[in-house]
């Protein structure tokens, strides 16, 4: 088997193609005022290699790009149009436990969205939850402990 493996290395065709990037969806916040701004941003991103779809929502100041792209390159391309751009900093409000904590609530956020901050999520108390569940009626081993 060793000789066959050695010889098979000479027979295989190696590809010099680079590995393809994974399919990603990149969301970017871009301040757009008019149809011209929207068109300029959309054309800049659409011309990139690997881009499959581009959705521009001027009302939310949001651009969603799907394809085999690098998020940082998409952000750089949008910034090259002269617009102020950043990665989409918001998440849907129903995913957050404390949407009105300082830092999470943003008046400029689109309706139904809040900033993605750590303080909006509850602290994990896994040890306390385990102790409480020891004496729960749902725990089948609770009688054994008592």
ChimeraX attribute file (.defattr): number of C-alpha atoms within 10 A of each C-alpha:
attribute: neighborCount
match mode: 1-to-1
recipient: residues
	/A:1	5
	/A:2	7
	/A:3	7
	/A:4	8
	/A:5	9
	/A:6	10
	/A:7	10
	/A:8	11
	/A:9	10
	/A:10	9
	/A:11	8
	/A:12	8
	/A:13	8
	/A:14	8
	/A:15	7
	/A:16	6
	/A:17	6
	/A:18	6
	/A:19	7
	/A:20	9
	/A:21	11
	/A:22	10
	/A:23	14
	/A:24	15
	/A:25	18
	/A:26	19
	/A:27	21
	/A:28	21
	/A:29	21
	/A:30	25
	/A:31	18
	/A:32	22
	/A:33	11
	/A:34	9
	/A:35	9
	/A:36	10
	/A:37	17
	/A:38	18
	/A:39	12
	/A:40	16
	/A:41	22
	/A:42	18
	/A:43	14
	/A:44	15
	/A:45	21
	/A:46	17
	/A:47	10
	/A:48	15
	/A:49	10
	/A:50	15
	/A:51	19
	/A:52	15
	/A:53	12
	/A:54	17
	/A:55	13
	/A:56	19
	/A:57	13
	/A:58	17
	/A:59	10
	/A:60	15
	/A:61	18
	/A:62	21
	/A:63	24
	/A:64	16
	/A:65	23
	/A:66	17
	/A:67	18
	/A:68	17
	/A:69	21
	/A:70	16
	/A:71	17
	/A:72	12
	/A:73	12
	/A:74	21
	/A:75	20
	/A:76	13
	/A:77	18
	/A:78	24
	/A:79	16
	/A:80	13
	/A:81	15
	/A:82	11
	/A:83	15
	/A:84	13
	/A:85	21
	/A:86	17
	/A:87	16
	/A:88	17
	/A:89	14
	/A:90	19
	/A:91	17
	/A:92	14
	/A:93	18
	/A:94	11
	/A:95	13
	/A:96	20
	/A:97	12
	/A:98	16
	/A:99	22
	/A:100	15
	/A:101	13
	/A:102	12
	/A:103	14
	/A:104	22
	/A:105	19
	/A:106	14
	/A:107	9
	/A:108	9
	/A:109	16
	/A:110	15
	/A:111	10
	/A:112	10
	/A:113	21
	/A:114	27
	/A:115	21
	/A:116	20
	/A:117	17
	/A:118	11
	/A:119	16
	/A:120	20
	/A:121	14
	/A:122	10
	/A:123	8
	/A:124	8
	/A:125	8
	/A:126	8
	/A:127	8
	/A:128	9
	/A:129	10
	/A:130	10
	/A:131	10
	/A:132	9
	/A:133	12
	/A:134	17
	/A:135	15
	/A:136	12
	/A:137	10
	/A:138	9
	/A:139	10
	/A:140	10
	/A:141	12
	/A:142	13
	/A:143	11
	/A:144	7
	/A:145	7
	/A:146	7
